[in-house]
Amino acid sequence: MPWECKTVEDQRREFAQAAMYCKNFSALCREFGITRRTGLKWKERYTACQPLTDRSRKPHTTPTRTPEEVELLILAVRAENPGWGAKTIHRVLERRGCQNLPCVKTVNNILHRYGCISPEESQKRQPYTSFEKERCNVMWQTDFKGEFRMKDNNYCYPLTILDDHSRYSLRIAPRLSTANVVIPVFTEVFQQYGMPDSILSDNGAQFAGFRKGYTQFEKWIIDLDILPIHGRIKHPQTQGKIERFHRTMKHELLNHTEIADIEDAQTKFRLWQDKYNNLRPHEALGMKTPGEVYEPSQRQYESKVKEFEYGGEHHVLKVNSWGYVRFNGWQVYLSETMANQYIEFRTSSDGETFAACYRNFKIAEFDTEDGQLIHRSIARL
């Protein structure tokens, strides 16, 4: 039979018509290359004037399918928050008391089915290991989010501050410049939340390395008994949490929002920050929000720096107005920011090095033999 020249439905119709009059049904089935069971099926449908096309194997009902109104609710939350994934959407709807809510995997399938998640986006999430402080306010992380141009053609430089343990966003401060903004912003945050034990930043000029000395910010927080910590150069993983926070902010806000000017930036950052802290659950927090985990510090901020007295066991010398001090016959440079401050010098037990200490912190170490700087790392004594 010339099957290639006819449609499948034509072939079935031809078989059924021949079967109405043939005497050897089995031979006819073999001629058409089908089983007796299939032949009887097509003959019965032809006799009953039913279509000879293939019938869908899809079940008539799908009792386990997610209700349409729930699917629409999932899609609405995603549309309002384009950066949220299945786990976050599931947790938010669960908190709202949504009925008939499917599992996270099904929510993810729904987002894929409606084209909300591209294959490229699915590949972006990579597992990573991060450190975490044991309680709130042991460490804060801070950095400037990369600048972006607003509609008024000015650039915006958001300064962000994050609690390491809870991921709570303490401040998003949009500014038109990075100059002379760090201390005023931190003063506001200290007044609102208290003070941390340490602050982790990168090695940007606003935070570290003034003429190979110390920044005003470093000296200021040391005066407040806060340890300044700086990430390794060219190693942003040290500040993994705040880098991840910046990616989330870009993905959930900046990629989908036009910002007119600095006032508009302040409003939109504040609204998104409230959502991030109090609505958006965090996987690393057991799907709690940062606001449910964070507690303000018990260390209250005082604008007046407390006087400090050294123990009297070591040499204490005053730094001159150029940032230098003479010890053991060597004139060593500390920093102009330390001008007129008193520094305690401690010689090591083996006599090979001596350390410069300011208040409760060792701020530098020098070689006794030639007076050369060994390192300028800051550490608590």
N, C-alpha and C positions, 0 to 999 in steps of 0.2 A: 504494500500500500504506500502511496506517495505521501507519507506523513509530513514531510518537510514543507510541502506546498500549502498546508492547511493549518488553521489555528487549532489549539487543543480542544476548544469547544466544538468546532466543526467535526473533528475526528470522533468525539464522543457522540455527537448527534448521528453521524454516519453509522457508528457501531450500533447504537440503540435502534435505528431504523432497520438495519439488517437483522438484528436479534428478534424482531417481531415476527419474522417469517422463516428464519433458519431452522433446520432440523437437528443440527449438531452444534449445540451452544458452546461446548468445550472447545471444539475446533475453531469456532469463530473467535473465541477469546484468545486462543493461541495465535491466530492470524493477526490480531490487533496488538498482541504483546502484553495482555493484561491477565489478571487472575479471574477465576469465575466469580469470586466475591465482588471484585471491582466491577465486572461486567454486569452482575445482577443489580448493583447500586445504580449504575447509569441507566439501565433499562427501566428500573422502577421510577426514577426521577423523570425520565422521558415520558413514560406512560401517565404520570401524575401532572404533566405539564410544568414541572419545576425546572429552574435554571440548571444548566450543566456545568456551571463554573464551580471552582473550589470554594467551599464554605470556610469562613474564618474559624480558627481553633480558639479564638479568644473567648473566655468564659462570658456568659450572659450577664453575670453579676460579679463584682469584686468587693466582697464585704470587708476586706482588710485595707482597701485603698483609703488614703488620707482624705477626709472630707474636703470638698472644694473650698469651703469657707476658711478652713485651716490653712490650706495651700495659699490662698489669697492673703491671709494674714502674714504668713512667712515671707511671701514676696513683698508685701508692703513694708515690713521691718527692714528687709534687705535694701529696698529702694530708698528708704529714709537714711540707711546707714550702709553705704556701698562697700565699706571696708570690713564689715562683720562677716564672719564665717558661720558654718552650721552650728558649732558648739555655742558660740555667743548668742546667736538667735534663739537656739533651743532654750538656753538658760533664761534669757530675758522673757520669753513667752511663758516659760514655766512659772516664773515669779509673778507674772500677770494673772496666773490662774487659768491659762488657756486649756480648754477641754479637748480631749481626743488628740493630744499632741503626740506625733510620732517620735521615734528615736532619732538620735543625732544623725545616724547614717541615712535615714530616710529624708531628713531635712536637707542633707547634703545632696541626695539624689534629686530632690525637687529643685534645688538651685541649679543643678547641672541641666535638668530637663528643660528648664525655662531659659537657659542660656545666661544665667547670672554669674556663672563661674567658668572662665575659659580654661582650656587645658594648660595654657602657660601659667595662669594663676595657681593652678593646682600644684605645679612643680616648684613654686616659690618657697613653700614651707619646708625648711630643712631642720632636723633635730639638732639641738646644740646644748652644751652643758654650761651652766653659769654658776658663779658663786653667789651666796646670799648671806647677808648679815642676820644674826639670830633674833634681833628685835628692832622695832622702829627707832629711828633717830641715832642709831649707832653710826650710820653713814648716810650722807646725802650725796647725790650725784648732780653735777651741773654742767651745762655747756650752752653754746649758742647754736641754735638750729641754723642751717645754711640760709643765707639771705634769699629773698625773693622780691620781685618787682610788683608793686601794687598798681592799681589802675591810674593813680595820680602820678605815676612814673617815679615815685620815691621807692627806695629799697627798705624792706622791713627786716630787722634782725631780732628774732625772738630769743630771749634768754629763758632757759627752762631749768627748773630745780625739781628733783625727784627723790623721794625716800627709797633707799635701796631695798629694805625689807618688804615693804607693803606695795611698792610701785606707785604710791600716792603722788599725784602731781601737786606739788606745793606752790608752784608759780609758773605761769607762762607770761612773760613780760615782753611784749613787742616794743621795739625801740627803733629809732631812725639811725642809730649809730651804736657801735659797741664801746665807745669811749665813755669812761666815767659813769657807768650805769650799774656795775656789779655790786658795789658796796651799798648804794641806796636801795636796790631791789632786795638784797639780802637783809638789810635792816628791817624792811617791811615784813619780810617772812619771819625773821626772828621774833619780832613783836607779836606776830599772830600765832606762831606755832612753837615758840621756844627755840632752843639751839641744839644742834647735833653734837656728837663726839668728834666727828671728822667730816670732811668734805672732799670728795673725789672730783677732779677736773682733768682736762687735757693740759697740754703745755702751751696753750695760747697766751698771747701777750697780756690778756686781761687777768689771767690767773697765775702765771709763773714766768720767771726768767727775765727780770728787769735788769739789763746790762750785766748779765751773769750774777745778779744779786737776787733780791726778793721783791715781789710786787707789794703795793700798798694793801692789796686784798690779803695776801699771805700774812703780813705783819698784823693786820687788823684782826684776823680770826685767831692768830696765835695769842694776841692780847686777850681774846675772849676764851682762851683755853680750848680751842678747836684745832684739831690736827689737819693741816692741808696735805692732801695726797694727790699726786699727779700720775696719770697713766703713762705707760711706756710709749716713747716716741714711735710713731708709725705703727701703733698697735691698738687700734680702736676697740678691740675686743675687751680691753680692760674696763671700758665704760659700756659694756654690752647692753645694760638695761636702758640707759638714756638714749643710746643709738637706736635701740628697738622702739623706744617711745617716739623718737623723731620719725621713724618710718611709719609707725601707726598714725601719727598726726598728719603726715603727708598723704597717706593712703585714704584715711577716713575724712579728712577735712580739706587740705590744700589742693588735692587733685580734683576736687568737685566743687570748690567754692571760689568765687571772685571776691577779692578784698579791695575796697575802694581806697581807703586811706588808713592812717594809723589809728584813728578812733574806731573805724569799722573793724580793724584787726583786733583791737582790745575787746570789743563786744563778741566777735565770733570765736576768738580763742577762749574767752571766759565761758561761753555756752558749751563749747566742745569739751573743755576741761571738766565742767560739772558732769557731763555725760560720761566721760572717761572715768572719773572718780566714783560716781555714785550709781551708774546704770550699767555700764559695760563690765561684765564679769571677766576675770582673768584666769586663764587655765592654770598658771603657775600658783595661783592662790586657792586652788580647789574650787574654781568657778565662783569665788567670792569677788566682790568689787574691792578696789583699793580702799574706798571709804569705809568698808566694813572692817578692815584690818588695821588701818592707821590710827595711832593715838598720838596726840601732841606731846612734845618733850616736857619733862619736868624742870629742865634747865632754863630758867627765865633770863631774858636779855636785859642787860643794864647798859645804858649808853655811856656811863662813866667807867673807864677802865680802872680796875682795881690795882692798887699799888702792889709791887712784888718785891720780896726780899730774898736774897740768896742765903744759903746756909752758912757761909763764912769759911768753908773748908777749902775753897779754891780761889784762884786769882779772879777778881772782878775788875774789868777795865771799861772805860767809856769810849765809844766809837766817835771818831771826829766827824766833822760836817761833810767830808768827802766819802765817808763809808769805810775808812781804814782804822785799824787799831794795831798797836805794837805789842807783841808778846814773845818772850824768849829770844829777843833780838831780831825777830822777824816782823816786818810790817805786812799784815795780811788784809786783803779786801773782803769785806762782808757784803755791804750794800748801802747805798745812799738812803734807803728807806729806814735803815737802822741808825742813822745819824743821831748822836747825842743820847743813845740808849746804852745801858750797861749790859755787858756780856761776861758770862762766866767761862773761864778756860779750864778745862780738865785734861791733865796729861794721863795717857793710858798707863796701865800697870807695867807694861814692858818698856815704856818710855819712848816708843817709836813714833807715836802720833799724839796730837792734842786736839781736843774737840772744842768748838765754840758753841756755847749753850745760851739760849735766850729764854728766860722764864723756865717753864717745865719741858723745854724742847731742845734737843741737839740739832743745830741747824747747819753745821759744817764740820769737816774733819781735815786736818792738815798734817803734812809730814814734818816731824821734828827736825830732821836732818837738814832740809833745805827750805822749809816753810811753804812748800807748794801745796795747793789745794788737792785733796784726794777726792772728795765728793761734797755735794751740797744738799744731800738728802735730809729731809726733816723727819724727826722721829721723837716720840715721847720718851722722856727719861724714866 
